[in-house]
Amino acid sequence: MQHLLVHLPYEAKVGGPVQYRWMYHIERALKYLKSMVHNKARVEGCISDEYATKEIINFPGKYFSSEHNVNAHTMRYHVIEKATVVTEFEIFQWKGKGVGLSTSHYVSYNELNSYMLYLFSNMDEVQPYFTMFDEKHWKSRRQPTSKQLQTLCLNGVKGGQCFVQWFREHVIFSIILFF
């Protein structure tokens, strides 16, 4: 077994990455083509006839897939043409639906705070509120670094309000004043 450790680096150095000398995909393609041959005297004719037959069989299944066809392949992605407008924020406007099995995960308060801060920091509409929060809560005369601003938004000042709490109260207060 120790002798193998000598040959593997040499093979990698001489042959390069394994995907350039791996024959598995070519062997699978040749096996597929060999399965199409029924008359060994006319190999090319058999392969072309079999390929044309498979195309003819598959075409109606894909063409009429919108009809109720049990054997038709389902679409890989489900796209809904019209998205329902929930809010004017661009980040929440998307088309489609979730796929796959859903799993539940209980999110702690700190995780939720981090998620919401990440979400808000990637929304262009909320950027003015970040500057309002920074001006209100940053007490030092020096300009804060980006790390200090991130810590301020995530944790608040000495256990005070973080950005997510402040933003939630600011939005609720502005809604109350608006109505």
C-alpha positions in Angstrom: 0.0 0.0 0.0 2.9 2.4 0.7 4.0 1.9 -3.0 0.7 3.4 -4.2 1.6 6.7 -2.5 4.6 7.0 -4.7 2.6 6.4 -7.9 -0.4 8.6 -7.3 1.4 11.9 -7.3 3.4 10.9 -10.4 0.1 10.0 -12.2 -1.4 13.4 -11.2 1.8 15.2 -12.4 2.0 13.4 -15.7 -1.7 12.9 -16.6 -3.1 16.1 -15.1 -6.5 16.3 -13.5 -8.4 13.0 -13.6 -11.4 14.4 -15.5 -9.2 14.8 -18.6 -8.3 11.1 -18.7 -11.4 9.6 -17.3 -13.2 7.3 -19.7 -16.3 6.5 -17.8 -18.6 8.9 -19.6 -17.3 7.8 -23.0 -17.8 4.1 -22.1 -21.4 4.9 -21.0 -22.1 6.7 -24.3 -20.7 3.7 -26.2 -22.8 1.3 -24.2 -25.9 3.3 -25.0 -25.0 3.3 -28.7 -24.3 -0.4 -28.7 -27.7 -1.1 -27.2 -29.2 0.5 -30.3 -27.6 -2.0 -32.7 -29.7 -4.9 -33.7 -28.2 -5.7 -37.1 -24.4 -6.0 -36.8 -24.0 -5.8 -40.6 -25.5 -2.3 -40.8 -24.4 -0.6 -37.5 -24.8 3.0 -38.6 -28.2 2.5 -40.0 -29.5 0.8 -36.9 -28.2 3.6 -34.7 -29.8 6.3 -36.8 -33.1 4.5 -37.1 -33.2 3.9 -33.3 -32.3 7.5 -32.7 -35.1 8.7 -35.0 -37.6 6.4 -33.4 -36.8 7.7 -29.9 -37.1 11.3 -31.2 -40.5 10.5 -32.7 -41.7 8.8 -29.5 -40.5 11.6 -27.2 -41.7 14.6 -29.3 -45.5 14.2 -28.6 -44.9 13.7 -24.9 -43.0 17.0 -24.6 -45.2 18.8 -27.1 -48.5 17.8 -25.4 -47.1 18.0 -21.8 -49.6 20.7 -20.9 -52.4 18.1 -21.3 -53.0 15.5 -18.6 -50.4 13.0 -19.7 -49.2 10.5 -17.1 -46.0 9.6 -19.0 -44.9 13.1 -19.8 -41.9 14.5 -18.1 -42.7 17.2 -15.6 -41.2 20.6 -15.9 -38.1 21.1 -13.8 -38.9 24.6 -12.6 -42.4 25.8 -11.7 -42.7 29.4 -12.8 -45.8 31.5 -12.0 -46.4 34.1 -14.7 -48.0 36.8 -12.4 -46.5 37.5 -9.1 -48.7 38.8 -6.3 -47.5 42.2 -5.1 -47.2 42.1 -1.4 -45.1 45.1 -0.9 -43.2 47.7 -3.0 -39.8 46.4 -1.8 -38.0 44.9 -4.7 -36.5 42.0 -2.7 -39.9 40.5 -1.8 -41.1 40.4 -5.4 -40.3 37.1 -6.9 -42.0 34.5 -9.1 -42.3 30.8 -8.4 -42.9 28.6 -5.5 -40.9 26.5 -3.1 -40.0 23.0 -4.0 -38.8 20.1 -1.9 -39.5 18.8 1.5 -39.9 21.5 4.2 -38.1 21.1 7.5 -38.6 23.1 10.6 -35.9 25.0 12.4 -36.4 27.1 15.4 -34.5 30.4 15.1 -33.0 32.0 18.2 -33.4 35.8 18.8 -29.8 36.5 17.8 -30.1 34.5 14.6 -33.3 36.2 13.7 -31.7 39.6 14.4 -28.7 38.6 12.1 -31.0 37.4 9.3 -33.1 40.6 9.4 -30.1 42.8 9.5 -28.6 41.0 6.4 -31.9 41.3 4.7 -32.3 45.0 5.4 -28.7 45.8 4.5 -29.3 44.4 1.0 -32.3 46.5 0.4 -31.7 49.8 -1.3 -34.9 51.3 0.1 -33.7 50.8 3.7 -30.3 52.5 3.3 -31.5 55.9 4.5 -32.7 54.4 7.7 -29.2 52.9 8.4 -27.8 56.4 8.2 -30.5 57.7 10.5 -29.8 55.0 13.0 -26.0 55.6 12.8 -26.4 59.3 13.4 -28.8 58.8 16.3 -26.8 56.1 18.1 -23.1 56.8 17.3 -21.9 59.2 20.0 -18.2 59.4 19.3 -16.7 62.3 17.3 -14.6 60.0 15.2 -16.0 58.4 12.1 -16.9 54.8 12.8 -15.3 52.0 10.9 -17.5 49.5 9.0 -16.9 46.9 11.7 -18.0 49.3 14.4 -21.2 50.2 12.4 -21.9 46.5 11.9 -21.5 45.8 15.6 -23.7 48.8 16.4 -26.4 47.6 14.1 -26.3 44.1 15.4 -25.9 44.6 19.1 -26.9 48.2 19.8 -25.2 50.5 22.2 -24.5 48.8 25.6 -27.4 46.4 25.4 -29.7 49.1 23.9 -31.8 48.8 20.8 -30.2 47.1 17.7 -31.1 48.3 14.2 -33.9 45.7 13.7 -35.7 46.7 16.9 -35.3 50.4 16.1 -36.4 50.0 12.6 -39.5 48.0 13.7 -40.5 50.7 16.2 -39.7 53.4 13.7 -42.0 51.8 11.0 -44.8 51.2 13.5 -44.6 54.7 14.8 -44.7 56.2 11.3 -47.7 54.0 10.4 -49.5 55.3 13.5 -48.7 58.9 12.6 -49.7 58.3 9.0 -53.2 57.1 10.0 
